[in-house]
């Protein structure tokens, strides 16, 4: 998932560079730049959560979570 976000971010970055080079409408460039920033932030957040998952997994009470999920399904 993180790798595919990398390609999306790269594509958006290339779009922004081409947009500036060919003087596209500033709104298109702004939307492309904002999307590039958002994809970059999401990718970094995903990589951080993936690296923290082994630690967090030890602190979750899985039987309690599963019980809570079955209680929500019954409601």
C-alpha positions as CSV (number, residue, x, y, z in Angstrom):
1,X,0.0,0.0,0.0
2,X,2.8,2.4,0.9
3,X,4.5,1.7,-2.4
4,X,1.4,2.4,-4.4
5,X,1.0,5.7,-2.6
6,X,4.6,6.5,-3.5
7,X,3.7,6.2,-7.2
8,X,0.6,8.3,-6.8
9,X,2.6,11.0,-5.1
10,X,5.2,10.9,-7.8
11,X,2.6,11.2,-10.5
12,X,1.0,14.1,-8.8
13,X,4.4,15.8,-8.3
14,X,5.2,15.4,-12.0
15,X,1.7,16.8,-12.8
16,X,2.5,19.9,-10.7
17,X,5.9,20.4,-12.3
18,X,4.5,20.1,-15.8
19,X,1.6,22.4,-14.8
20,X,4.1,25.1,-13.7
21,X,6.2,24.6,-16.8
22,X,3.3,24.9,-19.2
23,X,1.5,27.6,-17.2
24,X,-1.6,25.7,-16.5
25,X,-4.4,27.3,-14.5
26,X,-3.1,28.1,-10.9
27,X,-6.1,26.3,-9.4
28,X,-5.1,23.0,-11.1
29,X,-1.5,23.4,-9.8
30,X,-2.8,24.2,-6.3
31,X,-5.1,21.1,-6.3
32,X,-2.2,19.0,-7.6
33,X,0.2,20.3,-5.0
34,X,-2.4,19.8,-2.1
35,X,-3.0,16.3,-3.3
36,X,0.7,15.6,-3.4
37,X,1.1,16.8,0.2
38,X,-1.9,14.8,1.4
39,X,-0.6,11.6,-0.3
40,X,2.8,12.1,1.2
41,X,1.4,12.6,4.7
42,X,-0.8,9.5,4.4
43,X,2.2,7.5,3.2
44,X,4.3,8.6,6.1
45,X,1.5,7.9,8.6
46,X,1.0,4.5,7.1
47,X,4.6,3.6,7.4
48,X,4.7,4.8,11.0
49,X,1.6,2.7,11.9
50,X,3.1,-0.3,10.2
51,X,6.3,0.0,12.2
52,X,4.4,0.4,15.5
53,X,2.0,-2.4,14.9
54,X,4.1,-5.2,16.6
55,X,4.3,-3.1,19.8
56,X,0.6,-2.1,19.8
57,X,-0.6,-5.6,19.1
58,X,0.8,-6.8,22.5
59,X,-1.3,-4.2,24.4
60,X,-4.7,-5.0,22.8
61,X,-7.0,-7.3,24.7
62,X,-8.2,-9.3,21.6
63,X,-10.9,-11.4,23.4
64,X,-12.5,-8.2,24.7
65,X,-12.4,-6.6,21.2
66,X,-14.0,-9.7,19.6
67,X,-16.6,-9.8,22.3
68,X,-17.4,-6.1,21.8
69,X,-17.7,-6.7,18.0
70,X,-20.2,-9.5,18.5
71,X,-22.2,-7.4,20.9
72,X,-22.4,-4.6,18.3
73,X,-23.6,-7.0,15.6
74,X,-26.4,-8.2,17.9
75,X,-27.7,-4.6,18.6
